[in-house]
Amino acid sequence: MNDDPIRAATAKMREAGQSEASIRQFTSAMARVQSGAQTLIPSAELEPVPDEPELEQLPGSDAAAVLERLAIIRLNGGLATSMGLQQPKSLLEAREGRTFLEIIVGQTLALRERYGVRLPLVLMNSASTRAPALEALARYPQLAIPEVPPDFLQSMVPKLDAETMLPVRWPADPALEWCPPGHGDVYASLLGSGMLEALRDQGFRYVMIANADNLGAFPDPRIAGHLVREQIPFLMEVVRGTAADRKGGHIAQRRSDGQLILRETAQTPPEDAESFRDYEHWRYYNTNSLWIDLAAIEARFADAGVLELPVIVNRKTVDPRDSNSAPVLQLESAMGAAIGSFPGARLLEVPRTRFVPVKTTDDLLVLRSDVYRLGDEFHVERAGGVDGRLPYVALDKQYYGIIDDFDARICAGPLSLRDAARLVVNGDVRFGAGVVVEGDVELAAPPEGLSIPDGTVLSG
């Protein structure tokens, strides 16, 4: 085996069929970690971002003209393992019997029909999600756009031995030698897969990129028009910070040059932990909904060969289920971190209705409830919430963390949470049909469990 870590990683990735763009991206990250380049971003080097424009302040635009040159990319590489399933999260039921992917398709087709535009929907899949996702998309032959494939694959990168930085070997299960590189991989994979070229050849100039589990992130013609009118190379949708965002990635300006950057928890020095959590100071938080000029991506890769994203170094074991297995480094990058690579990048403050990510069964309970409704053109709209805020939900992970357990305990239909401020469930609680939660409610089940009868109003 080659004893030079970068050459060894290059050879391993090449042998596995990874694109040259993805190899360059990963080995660039390796080189920066090897050199001891700073991966942490101290608060002293940053300052808050001044007021940014809001979506509702944007003027209208010629919707058909700007959407005709736009493509949608949804990140669909994740299995719902955190919820106990081995299938794409986008194929879980979101609400009203429809999956996340079905709602995204509905939004896309509705915009096409309204404005008479092509508006391709493209998925960035992983090897694990590709087959079931494409099977689901095949039910919508009207989605097909000539010469634009329905998906492209994210890359996979080797886990690195924590001491030598050589690609780790694990003969007991070679699949564990690999890991995903984070959603910052979307740029190199766009280029390396040929998808960027395919979109440009068909006359598409801009892309909107969003996670498949965020149904609030549909293409708004006002944002597309803003991008074109102001010639913005990279735009990030952001929300105003709340207490719930204290662990999220915030946007700041570098004091040295005024460039916008994204700082995540893993990039914050321990001594700045309290500063990082000051959501009123940093104000703007990343939604992972991005609007990008494809020509700007081409130019960045043409200039440097890579998009030099900040590296997030995760220390793990090669077998995540065995804490005694070999220590490894997993190098990742965040999609939003690319904001630091585009001079002239901008932010747009959007309402919380455009930021509806589902990361846990707590989030899924809220999405399926009457806090939301599925409106015209498959828009997921806010329909409730005390003082305009989403209810705080904390379900007992032992009984609700896995989707099968969650569905078994809430099997008679979604709860009513439109007038709920807080719902905390401890223990094995099963809910009947038509249960209503009002105000602040906390439930604690006895050892034998607790059943809430049909039609119960829980008022705290």
GUSEGU-761386 format. One record per residue (C-alpha): residue number from 0; residue in three letters; chain; x, y, z. Coordinates in steps of 0.05 Angstrom, whole numbers. Layout:
<pts>
NUM | ALA | A | X | Y | Z
...
</pts>
This chain:
<pts>
0 | MET | A | 0 | 0 | 0
1 | ASN | A | 24 | 70 | -16
2 | ASP | A | 50 | 103 | 48
3 | ASP | A | 34 | 174 | 24
4 | PRO | A | -36 | 189 | 50
5 | ILE | A | -58 | 233 | -8
6 | ARG | A | -32 | 186 | -61
7 | ALA | A | -64 | 127 | -25
8 | ALA | A | -131 | 163 | -20
9 | THR | A | -127 | 183 | -93
10 | ALA | A | -114 | 111 | -115
11 | LYS | A | -169 | 83 | -71
12 | MET | A | -221 | 133 | -96
13 | ARG | A | -200 | 124 | -168
14 | GLU | A | -206 | 48 | -162
15 | ALA | A | -276 | 57 | -133
16 | GLY | A | -296 | 99 | -194
17 | GLN | A | -301 | 167 | -161
18 | SER | A | -296 | 227 | -206
19 | GLU | A | -232 | 267 | -213
20 | ALA | A | -268 | 329 | -187
21 | SER | A | -288 | 293 | -124
22 | ILE | A | -218 | 265 | -115
23 | ARG | A | -187 | 334 | -121
24 | GLN | A | -238 | 362 | -72
25 | PHE | A | -223 | 309 | -20
26 | THR | A | -148 | 308 | -27
27 | SER | A | -148 | 384 | -21
28 | ALA | A | -184 | 377 | 45
29 | MET | A | -134 | 324 | 67
30 | ALA | A | -75 | 369 | 50
31 | ARG | A | -103 | 426 | 91
32 | VAL | A | -114 | 380 | 151
33 | GLN | A | -44 | 350 | 143
34 | SER | A | -13 | 419 | 141
35 | GLY | A | -47 | 439 | 206
36 | ALA | A | -89 | 492 | 172
37 | GLN | A | -138 | 523 | 220
38 | THR | A | -205 | 488 | 219
39 | LEU | A | -234 | 528 | 278
40 | ILE | A | -262 | 598 | 269
41 | PRO | A | -255 | 642 | 332
42 | SER | A | -310 | 694 | 346
43 | ALA | A | -256 | 748 | 350
44 | GLU | A | -245 | 741 | 275
45 | LEU | A | -319 | 752 | 259
46 | GLU | A | -373 | 805 | 264
47 | PRO | A | -448 | 801 | 256
48 | VAL | A | -479 | 812 | 187
49 | PRO | A | -516 | 878 | 177
50 | ASP | A | -590 | 878 | 160
51 | GLU | A | -606 | 838 | 98
52 | PRO | A | -666 | 843 | 51
53 | GLU | A | -728 | 803 | 66
54 | LEU | A | -767 | 759 | 17
55 | GLU | A | -830 | 800 | 25
56 | GLN | A | -793 | 863 | 5
57 | LEU | A | -772 | 836 | -62
58 | PRO | A | -807 | 863 | -124
59 | GLY | A | -844 | 818 | -172
60 | SER | A | -810 | 792 | -234
61 | ASP | A | -826 | 759 | -300
62 | ALA | A | -836 | 691 | -267
63 | ALA | A | -837 | 650 | -332
64 | ALA | A | -773 | 682 | -357
65 | VAL | A | -732 | 671 | -293
66 | LEU | A | -760 | 601 | -279
67 | GLU | A | -746 | 578 | -350
68 | ARG | A | -671 | 581 | -334
69 | LEU | A | -676 | 549 | -265
70 | ALA | A | -666 | 477 | -244
71 | ILE | A | -683 | 446 | -176
72 | ILE | A | -633 | 401 | -140
73 | ARG | A | -656 | 363 | -79
74 | LEU | A | -605 | 328 | -35
75 | ASN | A | -631 | 258 | -27
76 | GLY | A | -570 | 218 | -4
77 | GLY | A | -593 | 202 | 67
78 | LEU | A | -626 | 139 | 91
79 | ALA | A | -674 | 149 | 149
80 | THR | A | -626 | 111 | 195
81 | SER | A | -635 | 161 | 251
82 | MET | A | -708 | 140 | 251
83 | GLY | A | -692 | 66 | 246
84 | LEU | A | -705 | 55 | 172
85 | GLN | A | -660 | 35 | 114
86 | GLN | A | -696 | 74 | 60
87 | PRO | A | -691 | 145 | 33
88 | LYS | A | -722 | 194 | 82
89 | SER | A | -757 | 226 | 23
90 | LEU | A | -800 | 163 | 16
91 | LEU | A | -828 | 169 | 86
92 | GLU | A | -899 | 195 | 92
93 | ALA | A | -896 | 270 | 105
94 | ARG | A | -970 | 285 | 112
95 | GLU | A | -1039 | 267 | 84
96 | GLY | A | -1014 | 201 | 57
97 | ARG | A | -961 | 233 | 13
98 | THR | A | -886 | 223 | 18
99 | PHE | A | -836 | 280 | 18
100 | LEU | A | -817 | 263 | -53
101 | GLU | A | -890 | 262 | -76
102 | ILE | A | -900 | 332 | -48
103 | ILE | A | -836 | 358 | -81
104 | VAL | A | -858 | 329 | -147
105 | GLY | A | -927 | 360 | -138
106 | GLN | A | -896 | 429 | -125
107 | THR | A | -851 | 422 | -186
108 | LEU | A | -907 | 401 | -234
109 | ALA | A | -953 | 456 | -208
110 | LEU | A | -901 | 510 | -222
111 | ARG | A | -889 | 481 | -292
112 | GLU | A | -963 | 482 | -308
113 | ARG | A | -974 | 552 | -280
114 | TYR | A | -916 | 586 | -317
115 | GLY | A | -905 | 540 | -377
116 | VAL | A | -832 | 526 | -359
117 | ARG | A | -787 | 465 | -361
118 | LEU | A | -762 | 469 | -288
119 | PRO | A | -724 | 403 | -282
120 | LEU | A | -724 | 366 | -215
121 | VAL | A | -657 | 332 | -203
122 | LEU | A | -639 | 289 | -143
123 | MET | A | -569 | 282 | -114
124 | ASN | A | -573 | 209 | -91
125 | SER | A | -525 | 163 | -57
126 | ALA | A | -513 | 91 | -78
127 | SER | A | -561 | 70 | -23
128 | THR | A | -618 | 116 | -43
129 | ARG | A | -612 | 116 | -119
130 | ALA | A | -653 | 54 | -138
131 | PRO | A | -714 | 67 | -94
132 | ALA | A | -715 | 141 | -109
133 | LEU | A | -712 | 131 | -185
134 | GLU | A | -766 | 78 | -179
135 | ALA | A | -811 | 129 | -144
136 | LEU | A | -795 | 183 | -196
137 | ALA | A | -812 | 135 | -253
138 | ARG | A | -885 | 141 | -233
139 | TYR | A | -882 | 212 | -261
140 | PRO | A | -860 | 206 | -334
141 | GLN | A | -881 | 278 | -345
142 | LEU | A | -822 | 300 | -302
143 | ALA | A | -771 | 278 | -354
144 | ILE | A | -731 | 333 | -388
145 | PRO | A | -694 | 311 | -452
146 | GLU | A | -619 | 308 | -442
147 | VAL | A | -623 | 323 | -367
148 | PRO | A | -615 | 260 | -324
149 | PRO | A | -663 | 254 | -264
150 | ASP | A | -605 | 247 | -215
151 | PHE | A | -531 | 246 | -202
152 | LEU | A | -491 | 209 | -148
153 | GLN | A | -456 | 241 | -89
154 | SER | A | -386 | 216 | -80
155 | MET | A | -359 | 172 | -25
156 | VAL | A | -293 | 184 | 10
157 | PRO | A | -246 | 140 | 51
158 | LYS | A | -244 | 142 | 126
159 | LEU | A | -174 | 159 | 148
160 | ASP | A | -132 | 126 | 202
161 | ALA | A | -130 | 176 | 259
162 | GLU | A | -54 | 169 | 267
163 | THR | A | -27 | 161 | 197
164 | MET | A | -83 | 193 | 156
165 | LEU | A | -78 | 134 | 108
166 | PRO | A | -144 | 105 | 83
167 | VAL | A | -166 | 56 | 136
168 | ARG | A | -172 | -18 | 120
169 | TRP | A | -228 | -60 | 151
170 | PRO | A | -230 | -128 | 118
171 | ALA | A | -287 | -151 | 164
172 | ASP | A | -333 | -103 | 128
173 | PRO | A | -300 | -63 | 72
174 | ALA | A | -362 | -19 | 64
175 | LEU | A | -343 | 12 | 131
176 | GLU | A | -279 | 39 | 100
177 | TRP | A | -321 | 92 | 66
178 | CYS | A | -364 | 151 | 88
179 | PRO | A | -404 | 207 | 56
180 | PRO | A | -365 | 273 | 51
181 | GLY | A | -422 | 317 | 75
182 | HIS | A | -469 | 356 | 30
183 | GLY | A | -413 | 404 | 11
184 | ASP | A | -397 | 349 | -39
185 | VAL | A | -454 | 373 | -83
186 | TYR | A | -409 | 421 | -122
187 | ALA | A | -355 | 372 | -141
188 | SER | A | -407 | 318 | -156
189 | LEU | A | -446 | 366 | -200
190 | LEU | A | -383 | 377 | -240
191 | GLY | A | -354 | 307 | -238
192 | SER | A | -420 | 272 | -256
193 | GLY | A | -430 | 315 | -318
194 | MET | A | -495 | 343 | -290
195 | LEU | A | -470 | 414 | -290
196 | GLU | A | -452 | 408 | -364
197 | ALA | A | -518 | 376 | -380
198 | LEU | A | -557 | 432 | -348
199 | ARG | A | -515 | 486 | -382
200 | ASP | A | -522 | 452 | -450
201 | GLN | A | -598 | 455 | -442
202 | GLY | A | -597 | 529 | -427
203 | PHE | A | -604 | 527 | -351
204 | ARG | A | -564 | 581 | -316
205 | TYR | A | -586 | 576 | -243
206 | VAL | A | -600 | 522 | -192
207 | MET | A | -639 | 521 | -127
208 | ILE | A | -609 | 469 | -79
209 | ALA | A | -646 | 446 | -17
210 | ASN | A | -652 | 384 | 27
211 | ALA | A | -707 | 335 | 8
212 | ASP | A | -734 | 337 | 80
213 | ASN | A | -750 | 412 | 77
214 | LEU | A | -817 | 418 | 43
215 | GLY | A | -820 | 494 | 55
216 | ALA | A | -764 | 504 | 5
217 | PHE | A | -802 | 509 | -61
218 | PRO | A | -777 | 554 | -119
219 | ASP | A | -804 | 625 | -109
220 | PRO | A | -801 | 666 | -173
221 | ARG | A | -786 | 729 | -132
222 | ILE | A | -721 | 698 | -108
223 | ALA | A | -702 | 675 | -178
224 | GLY | A | -716 | 745 | -204
225 | HIS | A | -674 | 776 | -149
226 | LEU | A | -616 | 730 | -167
227 | VAL | A | -620 | 750 | -241
228 | ARG | A | -633 | 824 | -230
229 | GLU | A | -576 | 834 | -180
230 | GLN | A | -528 | 786 | -215
231 | ILE | A | -517 | 748 | -150
232 | PRO | A | -470 | 688 | -157
233 | PHE | A | -491 | 654 | -93
234 | LEU | A | -552 | 668 | -48
235 | MET | A | -569 | 634 | 17
236 | GLU | A | -638 | 635 | 48
237 | VAL | A | -631 | 651 | 122
238 | VAL | A | -678 | 658 | 181
239 | ARG | A | -673 | 702 | 243
240 | GLY | A | -644 | 664 | 301
241 | THR | A | -686 | 638 | 358
242 | ALA | A | -668 | 597 | 420
243 | ALA | A | -680 | 535 | 378
244 | ASP | A | -623 | 555 | 331
245 | ARG | A | -568 | 560 | 383
246 | LYS | A | -535 | 496 | 357
247 | GLY | A | -545 | 513 | 284
248 | GLY | A | -498 | 544 | 234
249 | HIS | A | -498 | 620 | 233
250 | ILE | A | -473 | 669 | 182
251 | ALA | A | -420 | 721 | 199
252 | GLN | A | -372 | 768 | 165
253 | ARG | A | -297 | 760 | 168
254 | ARG | A | -267 | 822 | 199
255 | SER | A | -207 | 817 | 153
256 | ASP | A | -244 | 825 | 86
257 | GLY | A | -319 | 828 | 99
258 | GLN | A | -332 | 761 | 65
259 | LEU | A | -394 | 724 | 87
260 | ILE | A | -379 | 656 | 118
261 | LEU | A | -418 | 600 | 152
262 | ARG | A | -395 | 576 | 221
263 | GLU | A | -419 | 509 | 247
264 | THR | A | -413 | 481 | 318
265 | ALA | A | -355 | 436 | 298
266 | GLN | A | -316 | 497 | 274
267 | THR | A | -322 | 536 | 339
268 | PRO | A | -266 | 536 | 390
269 | PRO | A | -288 | 510 | 459
270 | GLU | A | -275 | 578 | 491
271 | ASP | A | -325 | 609 | 442
272 | ALA | A | -382 | 561 | 456
273 | GLU | A | -422 | 613 | 494
274 | SER | A | -412 | 664 | 439
275 | PHE | A | -434 | 613 | 387
276 | ARG | A | -500 | 603 | 423
277 | ASP | A | -516 | 678 | 423
278 | TYR | A | -570 | 676 | 370
279 | GLU | A | -589 | 749 | 381
280 | HIS | A | -518 | 771 | 366
281 | TRP | A | -506 | 729 | 303
282 | ARG | A | -579 | 737 | 280
283 | TYR | A | -578 | 700 | 213
284 | TYR | A | -581 | 624 | 209
285 | ASN | A | -571 | 578 | 150
286 | THR | A | -631 | 541 | 122
287 | ASN | A | -591 | 499 | 72
288 | SER | A | -632 | 529 | 15
289 | LEU | A | -585 | 559 | -36
290 | TRP | A | -592 | 594 | -103
291 | ILE | A | -530 | 592 | -146
292 | ASP | A | -507 | 615 | -215
293 | LEU | A | -480 | 554 | -251
294 | ALA | A | -431 | 599 | -289
295 | ALA | A | -402 | 620 | -222
296 | ILE | A | -391 | 548 | -201
297 | GLU | A | -356 | 534 | -268
298 | ALA | A | -312 | 595 | -258
299 | ARG | A | -291 | 575 | -188
300 | PHE | A | -270 | 505 | -210
301 | ALA | A | -236 | 533 | -272
302 | ASP | A | -195 | 581 | -228
303 | ALA | A | -173 | 532 | -174
304 | GLY | A | -194 | 462 | -194
305 | VAL | A | -231 | 455 | -128
306 | LEU | A | -279 | 493 | -85
307 | GLU | A | -239 | 502 | -21
308 | LEU | A | -292 | 491 | 32
309 | PRO | A | -276 | 493 | 106
310 | VAL | A | -262 | 423 | 131
311 | ILE | A | -301 | 392 | 188
312 | VAL | A | -259 | 338 | 221
313 | ASN | A | -302 | 285 | 256
314 | ARG | A | -266 | 236 | 301
315 | LYS | A | -301 | 168 | 302
316 | THR | A | -287 | 94 | 301
317 | VAL | A | -286 | 55 | 235
318 | ASP | A | -345 | 14 | 260
319 | PRO | A | -392 | 63 | 293
320 | ARG | A | -424 | 7 | 332
321 | ASP | A | -358 | -15 | 362
322 | SER | A | -323 | 37 | 405
323 | ASN | A | -261 | -8 | 408
324 | SER | A | -252 | -9 | 332
325 | ALA | A | -198 | 32 | 299
326 | PRO | A | -201 | 108 | 310
327 | VAL | A | -213 | 145 | 245
328 | LEU | A | -221 | 215 | 218
329 | GLN | A | -280 | 231 | 173
330 | LEU | A | -270 | 295 | 133
331 | GLU | A | -335 | 331 | 115
332 | SER | A | -357 | 398 | 89
333 | ALA | A | -422 | 436 | 92
334 | MET | A | -459 | 458 | 29
335 | GLY | A | -472 | 527 | 57
336 | ALA | A | -398 | 537 | 73
337 | ALA | A | -388 | 552 | -1
338 | ILE | A | -415 | 621 | 13
339 | GLY | A | -344 | 638 | 34
340 | SER | A | -318 | 620 | -36
341 | PHE | A | -362 | 667 | -76
342 | PRO | A | -345 | 742 | -73
343 | GLY | A | -410 | 779 | -79
344 | ALA | A | -450 | 724 | -43
345 | ARG | A | -514 | 750 | -11
346 | LEU | A | -565 | 731 | 41
347 | LEU | A | -641 | 735 | 38
348 | GLU | A | -682 | 732 | 102
349 | VAL | A | -742 | 686 | 92
350 | PRO | A | -800 | 669 | 138
351 | ARG | A | -798 | 606 | 180
352 | THR | A | -851 | 576 | 135
353 | ARG | A | -795 | 563 | 84
354 | PHE | A | -754 | 525 | 135
355 | VAL | A | -790 | 460 | 155
356 | PRO | A | -734 | 408 | 162
357 | VAL | A | -751 | 340 | 190
358 | LYS | A | -692 | 310 | 227
359 | THR | A | -728 | 271 | 282
360 | THR | A | -795 | 240 | 297
361 | ASP | A | -809 | 303 | 340
362 | ASP | A | -806 | 344 | 276
363 | LEU | A | -848 | 292 | 239
364 | LEU | A | -903 | 296 | 291
365 | VAL | A | -908 | 371 | 281
366 | LEU | A | -907 | 366 | 204
367 | ARG | A | -963 | 315 | 204
368 | SER | A | -1006 | 355 | 253
369 | ASP | A | -1055 | 411 | 239
370 | VAL | A | -1000 | 462 | 252
371 | TYR | A | -991 | 455 | 176
372 | ARG | A | -1036 | 444 | 117
373 | LEU | A | -1023 | 422 | 46
374 | GLY | A | -1047 | 482 | 6
375 | ASP | A | -1055 | 497 | -68
376 | GLU | A | -998 | 472 | -112
377 | PHE | A | -974 | 427 | -56
378 | HIS | A | -947 | 484 | -14
379 | VAL | A | -937 | 465 | 59
380 | GLU | A | -968 | 524 | 95
381 | ARG | A | -970 | 543 | 168
382 | ALA | A | -1041 | 536 | 197
383 | GLY | A | -1030 | 543 | 272
384 | GLY | A | -981 | 554 | 328
385 | VAL | A | -985 | 595 | 392
386 | ASP | A | -962 | 667 | 381
387 | GLY | A | -940 | 647 | 311
388 | ARG | A | -889 | 597 | 338
389 | LEU | A | -883 | 522 | 326
390 | PRO | A | -899 | 479 | 386
391 | TYR | A | -839 | 451 | 424
392 | VAL | A | -843 | 375 | 420
393 | ALA | A | -800 | 325 | 458
394 | LEU | A | -820 | 252 | 452
395 | ASP | A | -788 | 197 | 493
396 | LYS | A | -734 | 169 | 446
397 | GLN | A | -741 | 99 | 475
398 | TYR | A | -813 | 94 | 451
399 | TYR | A | -816 | 143 | 394
400 | GLY | A | -746 | 151 | 365
401 | ILE | A | -756 | 95 | 314
402 | ILE | A | -809 | 107 | 261
403 | ASP | A | -843 | 40 | 270
404 | ASP | A | -851 | 53 | 345
405 | PHE | A | -874 | 124 | 331
406 | ASP | A | -927 | 100 | 281
407 | ALA | A | -950 | 45 | 328
408 | ARG | A | -965 | 95 | 384
409 | ILE | A | -997 | 148 | 339
410 | CYS | A | -1033 | 102 | 291
411 | ALA | A | -1104 | 131 | 293
412 | GLY | A | -1086 | 196 | 258
413 | PRO | A | -1044 | 258 | 273
414 | LEU | A | -1051 | 298 | 337
415 | SER | A | -1080 | 368 | 337
416 | LEU | A | -1024 | 415 | 357
417 | ARG | A | -1047 | 481 | 328
418 | ASP | A | -1061 | 509 | 398
419 | ALA | A | -1003 | 474 | 433
420 | ALA | A | -943 | 511 | 460
421 | ARG | A | -905 | 450 | 486
422 | LEU | A | -914 | 375 | 487
423 | VAL | A | -867 | 330 | 526
424 | VAL | A | -880 | 255 | 529
425 | ASN | A | -843 | 210 | 578
426 | GLY | A | -854 | 136 | 575
427 | ASP | A | -899 | 91 | 533
428 | VAL | A | -960 | 133 | 515
429 | ARG | A | -1008 | 113 | 460
430 | PHE | A | -1055 | 163 | 429
431 | GLY | A | -1125 | 151 | 403
432 | ALA | A | -1160 | 187 | 346
433 | GLY | A | -1174 | 261 | 348
434 | VAL | A | -1130 | 277 | 408
435 | VAL | A | -1122 | 352 | 418
436 | VAL | A | -1064 | 385 | 454
437 | GLU | A | -1072 | 456 | 481
438 | GLY | A | -1022 | 500 | 516
439 | ASP | A | -965 | 467 | 555
440 | VAL | A | -974 | 392 | 565
441 | GLU | A | -927 | 341 | 596
442 | LEU | A | -945 | 268 | 600
443 | ALA | A | -911 | 214 | 642
444 | ALA | A | -933 | 142 | 632
445 | PRO | A | -933 | 91 | 689
446 | PRO | A | -891 | 28 | 679
447 | GLU | A | -950 | -8 | 646
448 | GLY | A | -959 | 48 | 596
449 | LEU | A | -1014 | 99 | 584
450 | SER | A | -1069 | 102 | 531
451 | ILE | A | -1102 | 169 | 513
452 | PRO | A | -1174 | 156 | 491
453 | ASP | A | -1203 | 180 | 426
454 | GLY | A | -1224 | 254 | 426
455 | THR | A | -1186 | 272 | 490
456 | VAL | A | -1168 | 345 | 499
457 | LEU | A | -1102 | 351 | 536
458 | SER | A | -1096 | 421 | 565
459 | GLY | A | -1036 | 440 | 607
</pts>
